[in-house]
Amino acid sequence: MAKIGVLTDIGNPSWHVGDDAIAIASYEQVRRAGHTPYMFTHSPARSAQLIPGANFLHSIEFPNQPLQREEKYLAGCDFTDFERNPFATELAQLHDLDALIIGGGGSLNSYYSWLFLERSLFAQYAAHLSIPVVVTGQSVGPLVLGHQEAAMAALFDAASLIGVRGKYSAQNAQKYTEAPVSVTHDDAIVFSGAKPCWGKKYIAACFNDARSTFSSAGASKLIAKTLDKLSTLTGLPTRLVSHMSDPSKADQDVAFHELIASYMGSPVTLSSPSSPKEVAQGFEGAFLTVTNRFHQAVFSLSSAVPCLAIAPNAYADLRFSDLFANFGASQEWVLPEAVLASNYLDDVLAAYLEGAAHINSSLTQMLPQLKKDHAAWWKTVVAACEGKSVTPGIYVSAPTSTREVPEAIRASRRLFSYQLSELEAARANQEYLSRNWQLLESYERRIASLTAEKALLSDQLMEQQHNLTEAYLAERRVLTNPGARAGMFAYRQLQRVTSPRRILRRLRRLLS
């Protein structure tokens, strides 16, 4: 029985259904294989409520400021003088492990560089200890800033098996490694039970306040208008299901859903689930899912419920495109958020609803094979953790879609996808400006420190020059005063007469 570390993103103040589901699913996979999982967490107390009875290790906490984060990461990569390593305590936890799994999620990018650098650092140290490292179910990119590319390459170099959750992430990953990259499903793909749940009872919806294309107020009004249109077309109410929130604040999805509901005229209910299972398995009777959250789409498709995925930025677009490709659908089905404010919206919604039954049928047929593919991948993950030779490959058996993308959807994506690229470029510029601003601030602090040090040295030099001048003047007074000269001569003679050597010689002569 091996001790296998599993690094996901749990233990934060906010519950996050997607990350929590990945952690639980990974924990169960390792246990079913007969090994002992050790879960990395930001708070063992919080995570004990999520996975009762689990063994917990401490995640790395990086500084909030990008420049300080990079500097600390680089210091952490030096394993030669381990006691001086800033993360020695956290890294030392690997000494008792037999393998390390870098669990799934969307953390291999510069958006979440604190998570990305943590994964790279743990992987590098595990490889330093000759511990097998497996990367599973990750999205890669799309934004990886130039100064962080080395961290990505180091992460992949440390891994004995690399698995990413879609072909577009695989293309991005191959920019940083020559090792084969496996294409897999999301690690929580069967967390919902992977059983058909389609019905005609309600529209399932979930949104985070992305603040990308539109402001919070602007986005909430557009989403409300879209949900009202869908309700009119289907005659169904909407159920807004929160995906992420801090329980003590009722913020994030909970607050944003309340704002959306306040602008809606059609029937709507709000749901704040008590557990990830409640969300993942809460699609019974849903006719359609509308969301900008990745795992809401994962749970929807694995429940054979059609999903209208809305991408507010390139990061969401990558993950949705990966997910749809894994189910045999074109990325053209992913809608840029700007479509909600366009004249295309009515035609796009009509096209989605028209194809709902066909999509449900296709998804239902895929579910049995999906379970087999997921099981095969995790069998490979466990074998790699055991140090066995494994075969990388494509662990997704998605058929090629026979349904052509409707022209309204294709045209709207073609027209508005450029905004996703522009937003991505703006985000990259923002990251660089933030980093460079901090760099300039650090230079300013250093200059101020050196200026203060220079002033101190200048004061000390002036004082020393004053003391030398005083000593010189005192010596001049002695040399120009005959009495002082005579006194100095007598003092020197007395020193010679009373020296210890002279006294000792005189005593010897007297005693001989």
Long-range contacts (C-beta under 8 A, 24 or more apart in sequence): 1-34, 1-35, 1-36, 2-35, 2-36, 2-98, 2-99, 2-385, 2-386, 3-35, 3-36, 3-38, 3-96, 3-97, 3-98, 3-99, 4-30, 4-35, 4-36, 4-37, 4-38, 4-97, 4-98, 4-99, 4-100, 4-101, 4-385, 5-37, 5-38, 5-40, 5-57, 5-93, 5-94, 5-97, 5-99, 5-100, 5-101, 5-122, 6-30, 6-37, 6-38, 6-39, 6-40, 6-101, 6-103, 7-40, 7-59, 7-100, 7-101, 7-102, 7-103, 7-118, 7-119, 7-122, 8-39, 8-40, 8-103, 8-104, 8-105, 9-42, 9-59, 9-105, 9-107, 9-115, 10-39, 10-40, 10-41, 10-42, 10-46, 10-47, 10-50, 11-41, 11-42, 11-43, 11-44, 11-46, 11-47, 11-59, 12-42, 12-43, 12-46, 13-46, 13-246, 13-248, 14-244, 14-245, 14-246, 14-251, 14-252, 15-244, 15-245, 15-246, 15-247, 16-243, 16-244, 17-243, 17-244, 17-273, 17-276, 17-279, 17-280, 17-295, 17-296, 18-105, 18-188, 18-243, 18-244, 18-293, 18-294, 18-295, 18-298, 19-105, 20-50, 20-276, 21-188, 21-191, 21-276, 21-279, 21-280, 21-295, 22-103, 22-104, 22-105, 22-137, 22-186, 22-187, 22-188, 23-47, 23-50, 23-51, 23-103, 24-50, 24-51, 24-188, 24-191, 24-276, 25-187, 25-188, 25-190, 25-191, 26-101, 26-103, 26-104, 26-136, 26-187, 27-51, 27-54, 29-378, 29-381, 29-382, 30-101, 30-382, 33-378, 33-382, 35-382, 35-385, 38-97, 40-122, 57-93, 58-89, 58-90, 58-93, 59-90, 59-118, 60-87, 60-90, 60-118, 60-121, 60-122, 62-114, 62-117, 62-118, 65-438, 66-113, 66-431, 66-434, 66-435, 66-438, 67-435, 67-438, 67-439, 67-442, 68-438, 69-113, 69-114, 69-117, 70-117, 70-147, 70-148, 70-435, 73-117, 73-120, 73-121, 73-151, 76-121, 77-121, 77-124, 77-154, 79-125, 79-128, 87-121, 91-121, 91-122, 91-125, 94-122, 94-125, 94-126, 94-129, 94-131, 95-129, 97-126, 97-131, 98-131, 98-132, 98-385, 99-131, 99-132, 99-133, 99-134, 99-384, 99-385, 99-386, 99-387, 100-126, 100-131, 100-132, 100-133, 100-134, 101-133, 101-134, 101-136, 101-381, 101-385, 102-133, 102-134, 102-135, 102-136, 102-138, 102-155, 102-159, 103-136, 103-137, 103-187, 104-136, 104-137, 104-138, 104-165, 104-186, 104-187, 104-188, 105-137, 105-138, 105-139, 106-138, 106-139, 106-294, 106-315, 106-319, 107-138, 107-139, 108-138, 108-139, 108-140, 108-141, 108-144, 108-152, 108-155, 108-173, 109-139, 109-140, 109-141, 109-142, 109-143, 109-144, 109-315, 110-143, 110-144, 110-145, 110-148, 110-428, 110-431, 111-143, 111-315, 111-427, 113-145, 113-148, 116-148, 116-151, 116-152, 117-148, 117-151, 119-155, 120-151, 120-152, 120-154, 120-155, 120-158, 123-154, 123-155, 123-158, 123-159, 124-154, 124-155, 124-158, 126-158, 127-157, 127-158, 132-160, 132-384, 132-385, 132-386, 132-387, 133-158, 133-159, 133-160, 134-159, 134-160, 134-161, 134-162, 134-163, 134-381, 134-384, 134-385, 135-159, 135-161, 135-162, 135-163, 135-164, 136-161, 136-163, 136-184, 136-187, 136-377, 136-381, 137-163, 137-164, 137-165, 137-184, 137-185, 137-186, 137-187, 138-163, 138-164, 138-165, 138-169, 139-164, 139-165, 139-166, 139-169, 139-318, 139-319, 139-322, 140-164, 140-169, 140-170, 140-172, 140-173, 141-169, 141-172, 141-318, 142-172, 142-314, 142-315, 142-318, 142-424, 143-314, 143-315, 143-424, 143-427, 143-428, 143-431, 144-172, 144-176, 145-428, 145-431, 145-432, 145-435, 147-435, 149-176, 152-176, 153-177, 160-384, 160-390, 161-380, 161-381, 161-384, 161-390, 161-392, 162-392, 163-377, 163-381, 163-392, 163-395, 164-322, 165-319, 165-322, 165-323, 165-326, 166-318, 166-319, 166-321, 166-322, 166-323, 166-325, 166-326, 167-322, 167-325, 168-318, 168-321, 168-322, 168-325, 168-331, 169-318, 169-322, 172-318, 179-392, 180-392, 180-393, 181-392, 182-377, 182-380, 182-392, 182-393, 182-394, 182-395, 183-326, 183-394, 183-395, 183-396, 184-373, 184-374, 184-377, 184-395, 184-396, 185-326, 185-370, 185-373, 185-374, 185-377, 185-395, 185-396, 186-295, 186-298, 186-323, 188-280, 188-295, 188-298, 188-299, 189-298, 189-302, 189-370, 189-374, 190-302, 190-370, 190-371, 190-374, 191-276, 191-277, 191-280, 191-299, 191-302, 192-280, 192-281, 192-283, 192-298, 192-299, 192-302, 192-303, 193-280, 193-281, 193-303, 194-302, 194-303, 194-367, 194-370, 194-371, 195-303, 195-304, 195-367, 196-303, 196-304, 196-360, 196-363, 196-364, 196-367, 197-283, 197-284, 197-285, 197-286, 197-303, 197-304, 197-305, 198-286, 198-287, 198-303, 198-304, 198-305, 198-306, 198-360, 198-364, 199-284, 199-285, 199-286, 199-287, 200-234, 200-236, 200-285, 200-287, 201-236, 201-285, 201-286, 201-287, 202-236, 202-237, 202-238, 202-239, 202-285, 202-286, 202-287, 203-227, 203-230, 203-231, 203-234, 203-236, 203-237, 203-238, 203-239, 203-286, 203-287, 203-288, 203-289, 203-290, 204-239, 204-241, 204-282, 204-283, 204-286, 204-288, 204-289, 204-290, 204-291, 204-296, 204-300, 204-305, 205-238, 205-239, 205-240, 205-241, 205-289, 205-290, 205-291, 206-240, 206-241, 206-242, 206-243, 206-253, 206-289, 206-291, 206-292, 206-293, 206-296, 207-240, 207-253, 207-256, 207-257, 207-260, 207-291, 207-292, 207-293, 208-243, 208-244, 208-252, 208-253, 208-256, 208-292, 208-293, 209-252, 209-255, 209-256, 210-292, 210-312, 210-313, 210-316, 210-337, 212-312, 212-313, 212-337, 212-423, 213-312, 213-313, 213-336, 213-337, 213-338, 213-419, 213-423, 214-337, 214-341, 216-256, 216-259, 217-259, 219-312, 219-337, 220-256, 220-259, 220-260, 220-263, 221-263, 222-340, 222-341, 223-260, 223-340, 224-260, 224-261, 224-262, 224-263, 224-264, 225-263, 225-340, 226-290, 226-340, 226-345, 226-349, 227-260, 227-264, 227-266, 227-268, 227-290, 228-264, 228-265, 228-266, 229-345, 229-346, 229-349, 230-288, 230-290, 230-349, 230-353, 231-266, 231-267, 232-266, 233-349, 233-350, 233-353, 234-287, 234-288, 234-353, 236-287, 237-266, 237-267, 237-268, 237-269, 238-264, 238-266, 238-267, 238-268, 238-269, 239-268, 239-269, 239-271, 239-286, 240-268, 240-269, 240-270, 240-271, 241-271, 241-273, 241-279, 241-282, 241-296, 242-270, 242-271, 242-272, 242-273, 243-279, 243-293, 243-295, 243-296, 244-293, 245-272, 253-293, 287-356, 288-352, 288-353, 288-356, 292-316, 292-337, 294-319, 294-320, 294-323, 297-323, 298-323, 301-327, 301-363, 302-367, 302-370, 304-360, 304-363, 304-364, 304-367, 305-360, 305-363, 306-352, 306-355, 306-356, 306-359, 306-360, 306-363, 308-335, 308-349, 308-352, 309-333, 309-334, 309-335, 310-335, 310-336, 310-337, 310-339, 310-340, 311-335, 311-336, 311-337, 311-420, 312-337, 313-420, 313-423, 313-424, 313-427, 314-420, 314-421, 314-423, 314-424, 314-427, 317-417, 317-420, 325-398, 326-396, 326-398, 327-362, 327-363, 327-366, 327-398, 328-362, 328-366, 328-398, 328-399, 328-400, 328-401, 329-401, 330-401, 330-405, 332-405, 332-409, 332-410, 332-413, 333-405, 333-409, 334-413, 335-409, 335-412, 335-413, 336-412, 336-413, 336-416, 336-417, 336-419, 336-420, 338-416, 338-419, 339-412, 339-413, 339-416, 342-412, 342-415, 342-416, 344-408, 344-411, 344-412, 344-415, 347-408, 348-408, 348-409, 348-412, 350-408, 351-406, 351-408, 351-409, 352-409, 354-406, 355-403, 355-406, 358-403, 359-403, 362-399, 362-401, 362-403, 366-398, 366-399, 369-397, 370-397, 372-397, 373-397
